[in-house]
Amino acid sequence: MPDILHGRLMLDLAGTALADDEIQLLQNAQVGGVILFARNVQSRQQVAALVAQIRAVAPHLLIAVDQEGGRVQRFRDGYSSLPAMQQLGDLVARDREAGLTLSRDCGWLMASEVIASGLDISFAPVLDVDRDTSSIIGDRAFSDQPEQVIAIAGAFIQGMNEAGMAATGKHFPGHGGIFADSHIEAPVDRRDWQQLWDHDLRPFVALCPALAGIMPAHITFPAIDPHAVGFSSFWLRDILREKLGFNGVIFSDDLAMKGADVAGGYQRKAELALKAGCDMILVCNDRIGALEVLDYMTANSIPQSERIAAMQKTKSVSWSELETNFRRVDTLVRLEKL
């Protein structure tokens, strides 16, 4: 069976159903994925219908969402309320066995519900080491202790995999050491290599074999490399590929974020991200920017990727099956007690 090739741009949609211009857009060979946001959601049934529309237009597109839990959960009405990952970390600190079991089941629950709606992946888990330093990470992180992050995220990933979902670790090499939010500014972290290696990088090093995808941070570490991580061949090729031995998919973080603007305009950002080693680049919430990137990729005949197919879901489940599944019911009971 021939390898499935994917275009290397992931973009978003305007509403709750495909617009006419989006049908043609998704059929462009350079487009390999779609990410859904809260504006694309009215109900579980509508999400399933939208995904079916996407599949009918372009059957092998990778369909994604950010369904981490806590304040980053795009699917809410009709879906389980997932805790902030820090709550799982706090439970592990009180009762390690119960906490790790719930973390595994929570990973399974999140992944199962996303897959039941027809999608392939949620960009999870967060592997940043933080508690209250970063304005954008904070309680999205499992813990401010690297070993705890490794243990809890490892259990969460195991649950995701059991549901049939590949895991994506973010935000390499760690977004937990600075206050700045890369959505609205270009963060600079002045720590040196040894500080990162001894702390923030440890979850990525330990969990690399379990990850199918990794998303780099829009952060510059000037004591280590002058380029922001997502545009740096040092970080993506020398460290992630060579030193850590990661062979999975490297997703850029959203190129529309202000933290990415250090690289220039959209075409320049796309060029640098691809040259640095990103397999798939995301452009969200800016259709004009996405079209600029698409024009660049088309004009330069950017080759498609074989790696991205590994991110597609490996199992299917229906909502009717999930709703009577004892593991789901039992997990929800335990989550209510958090």
VMD Tcl script that draws the C-alpha trace (Angstrom):
set ca {
  {0.00 0.00 0.00}
  {1.57 3.34 -1.02}
  {2.37 5.92 1.64}
  {-0.24 8.64 2.07}
  {1.23 12.05 1.35}
  {-0.05 15.16 3.07}
  {0.22 18.80 2.21}
  {2.10 20.71 4.88}
  {-0.31 23.52 5.75}
  {-2.94 23.24 8.48}
  {-5.54 25.99 8.52}
  {-8.87 26.80 10.15}
  {-12.46 27.32 9.02}
  {-14.76 30.31 9.34}
  {-17.95 28.75 10.69}
  {-19.96 25.68 11.59}
  {-20.20 24.34 8.02}
  {-17.88 24.51 5.02}
  {-18.21 27.66 2.94}
  {-18.03 27.29 -0.85}
  {-14.55 28.81 -1.06}
  {-13.32 26.48 1.68}
  {-14.26 23.39 -0.33}
  {-11.83 24.41 -3.05}
  {-9.26 25.48 -0.46}
  {-9.22 22.09 1.27}
  {-8.70 20.33 -2.04}
  {-5.43 22.18 -2.64}
  {-2.59 19.63 -2.54}
  {-0.57 21.88 -0.23}
  {-3.27 21.73 2.47}
  {-2.82 18.74 4.73}
  {-4.90 19.53 7.79}
  {-7.70 21.48 9.43}
  {-7.93 22.68 13.03}
  {-11.30 23.41 14.64}
  {-11.99 26.16 17.17}
  {-14.91 27.02 19.45}
  {-16.53 29.11 16.70}
  {-16.84 25.93 14.61}
  {-18.94 24.20 17.28}
  {-22.67 24.30 18.01}
  {-23.25 20.73 19.14}
  {-21.79 17.24 18.95}
  {-24.05 16.41 16.02}
  {-23.01 19.55 14.15}
  {-19.30 18.83 14.73}
  {-19.79 15.32 13.32}
  {-21.59 16.80 10.30}
  {-18.80 19.34 9.72}
  {-16.14 16.65 9.94}
  {-18.13 14.50 7.50}
  {-18.21 17.47 5.09}
  {-14.44 17.82 5.39}
  {-13.89 14.10 4.84}
  {-16.14 14.13 1.76}
  {-14.13 16.97 0.23}
  {-10.64 15.76 1.21}
  {-10.73 12.28 2.81}
  {-7.24 12.07 4.28}
  {-6.88 15.55 5.79}
  {-5.63 15.50 9.38}
  {-8.36 17.05 11.54}
  {-7.28 18.54 14.86}
  {-8.46 20.52 17.86}
  {-7.02 21.89 21.10}
  {-8.92 19.87 23.68}
  {-6.42 19.95 26.55}
  {-8.90 20.51 29.36}
  {-9.37 23.42 31.76}
  {-9.37 26.77 29.99}
  {-8.20 25.22 26.70}
  {-11.15 23.07 25.68}
  {-12.80 23.97 22.36}
  {-15.54 21.33 22.53}
  {-17.76 21.89 25.59}
  {-21.53 21.52 25.11}
  {-22.24 17.78 25.06}
  {-18.65 16.89 25.92}
  {-17.13 15.94 29.26}
  {-15.74 18.83 31.28}
  {-12.01 18.11 31.47}
  {-9.93 19.45 34.35}
  {-6.91 21.70 34.05}
  {-3.92 19.36 33.97}
  {-2.53 20.96 37.13}
  {-5.46 19.42 39.02}
  {-4.25 15.98 37.97}
  {-0.78 16.91 39.16}
  {-2.14 18.03 42.50}
  {-3.98 14.70 42.88}
  {-0.79 12.79 42.13}
  {0.96 14.79 44.87}
  {-1.73 13.64 47.33}
  {-2.28 10.09 46.07}
  {0.16 8.97 43.40}
  {-1.57 5.76 42.35}
  {-5.05 7.31 42.14}
  {-3.68 10.36 40.34}
  {-1.79 8.43 37.69}
  {-4.77 6.15 37.09}
  {-7.08 9.12 36.65}
  {-4.54 10.83 34.37}
  {-4.46 7.77 32.12}
  {-8.26 7.56 32.09}
  {-8.56 11.29 31.44}
  {-6.26 10.97 28.42}
  {-8.42 8.11 27.18}
  {-11.64 10.06 27.81}
  {-10.47 13.19 26.01}
  {-9.16 11.22 23.04}
  {-12.23 8.98 22.83}
  {-14.65 11.92 22.69}
  {-12.58 13.74 20.06}
  {-12.36 10.56 17.95}
  {-16.10 9.89 18.40}
  {-16.68 13.27 16.72}
  {-14.60 12.13 13.75}
  {-11.38 14.05 14.39}
  {-7.87 12.60 14.51}
  {-6.00 14.49 17.21}
  {-6.06 16.96 20.01}
  {-2.77 18.83 20.33}
  {-1.91 17.41 23.74}
  {-0.36 17.02 26.21}
  {1.37 20.16 27.47}
  {4.86 19.15 28.65}
  {5.86 22.57 29.92}
  {7.18 22.60 33.48}
  {5.23 25.30 35.28}
  {2.75 26.18 37.97}
  {2.35 29.95 38.13}
  {5.34 31.47 36.27}
  {3.95 31.67 32.74}
  {0.92 33.83 31.96}
  {-0.17 31.46 29.17}
  {0.79 28.06 30.58}
  {0.19 28.04 34.35}
  {-2.44 25.43 35.20}
  {-2.24 23.94 31.71}
  {0.95 22.24 32.94}
  {0.83 19.07 35.03}
  {3.45 20.26 37.50}
  {6.41 22.53 38.15}
  {8.51 19.41 38.87}
  {9.98 17.70 35.77}
  {9.73 14.18 37.18}
  {6.06 14.70 37.99}
  {5.39 16.00 34.48}
  {7.08 12.91 33.04}
  {5.05 10.48 35.14}
  {1.65 12.17 34.76}
  {2.01 13.06 31.09}
  {3.25 9.52 30.42}
  {0.04 8.13 31.92}
  {-2.08 10.65 29.98}
  {-0.34 9.69 26.72}
  {-0.91 6.01 27.43}
  {-4.63 6.71 27.76}
  {-4.68 8.71 24.52}
  {-2.96 5.86 22.70}
  {-5.44 3.34 24.12}
  {-8.23 5.36 22.53}
  {-6.43 5.39 19.17}
  {-4.96 8.91 19.26}
  {-1.36 9.92 18.69}
  {0.12 12.35 21.23}
  {1.71 15.72 20.49}
  {3.99 17.19 23.16}
  {4.16 20.96 23.44}
  {5.81 23.49 23.69}
  {9.39 22.34 22.99}
  {11.84 22.98 24.66}
  {9.61 24.49 27.39}
  {7.39 27.55 27.79}
  {7.17 27.48 31.57}
  {10.14 29.62 32.49}
  {8.91 33.07 31.48}
  {5.81 35.18 32.09}
  {5.39 36.46 28.49}
  {2.56 35.10 26.32}
  {3.73 34.27 22.78}
  {0.20 34.90 21.45}
  {0.66 38.63 22.03}
  {4.43 39.23 22.16}
  {7.78 37.63 21.29}
  {9.10 36.02 24.50}
  {12.82 35.87 25.26}
  {14.10 33.34 27.80}
  {17.67 34.10 28.90}
  {18.44 30.81 30.60}
  {21.42 28.81 29.36}
  {21.60 25.30 27.95}
  {22.37 23.54 31.23}
  {19.43 25.17 32.98}
  {17.05 24.02 30.26}
  {18.59 20.54 30.04}
  {18.27 20.02 33.78}
  {14.70 21.26 33.97}
  {12.38 22.12 31.05}
  {13.81 19.68 28.54}
  {13.56 16.63 30.77}
  {9.94 15.73 29.90}
  {10.71 15.95 26.17}
  {13.82 13.79 26.55}
  {12.00 11.16 28.61}
  {8.78 11.06 26.60}
  {10.17 11.38 23.07}
  {9.63 7.66 22.33}
  {5.94 7.97 23.26}
  {5.28 11.09 21.18}
  {4.15 11.02 17.55}
  {4.23 14.81 17.29}
  {5.99 17.75 18.92}
  {5.15 21.45 18.71}
  {7.93 23.99 19.36}
  {7.43 27.22 21.27}
  {7.62 30.70 19.74}
  {10.42 31.61 22.17}
  {13.99 32.76 21.63}
  {16.76 31.52 23.93}
  {19.57 33.95 22.99}
  {22.13 32.30 25.28}
  {21.71 29.13 23.20}
  {20.66 30.13 19.66}
  {19.73 33.50 18.12}
  {16.62 32.21 16.34}
  {13.16 31.55 17.78}
  {12.76 27.80 18.30}
  {10.18 27.22 15.57}
  {12.48 28.81 12.99}
  {15.72 27.27 14.24}
  {17.45 24.33 12.57}
  {19.64 24.11 15.69}
  {16.63 23.39 17.88}
  {14.60 21.31 15.43}
  {17.31 19.39 13.60}
  {20.38 19.34 15.86}
  {18.60 18.96 19.19}
  {15.16 17.47 18.52}
  {16.03 15.19 15.60}
  {19.68 14.35 16.28}
  {20.27 14.63 20.02}
  {16.83 13.46 21.16}
  {16.28 11.08 18.24}
  {12.73 12.25 17.54}
  {11.38 10.83 14.27}
  {7.78 12.01 14.48}
  {5.94 15.04 13.13}
  {7.12 18.56 14.01}
  {4.17 20.98 13.95}
  {4.84 24.69 14.01}
  {2.85 26.60 16.56}
  {0.41 29.03 14.93}
  {2.31 31.39 12.62}
  {-0.35 34.04 13.26}
  {0.82 34.41 16.87}
  {2.78 37.57 17.65}
  {5.67 35.46 18.91}
  {6.20 34.27 15.34}
  {6.49 37.79 13.93}
  {10.19 37.90 14.78}
  {10.67 36.02 11.51}
  {8.89 38.58 9.32}
  {5.79 38.30 7.12}
  {3.79 35.15 6.49}
  {5.72 33.90 3.49}
  {9.02 34.43 5.27}
  {7.71 32.69 8.39}
  {6.57 29.73 6.35}
  {9.88 29.54 4.50}
  {11.94 29.63 7.71}
  {9.73 27.15 9.57}
  {9.91 24.63 6.75}
  {13.65 25.06 6.27}
  {14.24 24.71 10.00}
  {12.53 21.33 9.98}
  {8.78 21.72 10.56}
  {6.75 19.04 8.81}
  {3.46 20.91 9.05}
  {2.85 24.59 9.67}
  {-0.27 26.09 11.24}
  {-1.84 29.40 10.24}
  {-4.99 30.11 12.24}
  {-7.47 32.96 12.61}
  {-6.06 34.86 9.64}
  {-7.36 33.63 6.29}
  {-5.39 36.23 4.33}
  {-2.20 35.04 6.04}
  {-3.07 31.40 5.33}
  {-3.61 32.22 1.66}
  {-0.25 34.01 1.53}
  {1.41 30.89 2.90}
  {-0.50 28.71 0.46}
  {0.65 30.90 -2.43}
  {4.25 30.59 -1.24}
  {4.02 26.81 -0.91}
  {2.38 26.42 -4.33}
  {4.85 28.72 -6.08}
  {7.77 26.84 -4.54}
  {6.28 23.36 -5.04}
  {6.82 22.42 -1.39}
  {6.97 18.62 -1.31}
  {4.28 16.75 0.59}
  {5.10 14.81 3.74}
  {4.92 11.07 4.46}
  {5.24 11.58 8.22}
  {1.90 13.28 8.84}
  {-0.18 10.17 8.12}
  {1.11 8.67 11.38}
  {-0.98 11.24 13.27}
  {-4.31 9.94 11.99}
  {-6.57 8.09 14.41}
  {-6.14 4.33 14.57}
  {-9.50 3.44 16.15}
  {-13.11 4.51 15.84}
  {-15.86 4.72 18.44}
  {-19.44 5.98 18.35}
  {-21.02 8.29 20.88}
  {-23.65 5.66 21.67}
  {-20.88 3.23 22.58}
  {-19.08 5.85 24.66}
  {-22.12 6.93 26.61}
  {-22.58 3.43 28.02}
  {-18.88 2.67 28.40}
  {-18.09 1.88 32.04}
  {-14.62 3.44 31.81}
  {-16.12 6.76 30.73}
  {-18.83 6.70 33.38}
  {-16.36 5.77 36.11}
  {-13.82 8.40 34.99}
  {-16.46 11.14 35.09}
  {-17.42 10.14 38.64}
  {-13.79 10.44 39.75}
  {-13.30 13.73 37.93}
  {-16.28 15.21 39.80}
  {-14.42 14.57 43.05}
  {-11.28 16.46 42.01}
}
mol new
graphics top color blue
foreach p $ca { graphics top sphere $p radius 0.5 }
foreach p [lrange $ca 0 end-1] q [lrange $ca 1 end] { graphics top cylinder $p $q radius 0.2 }
display resetview
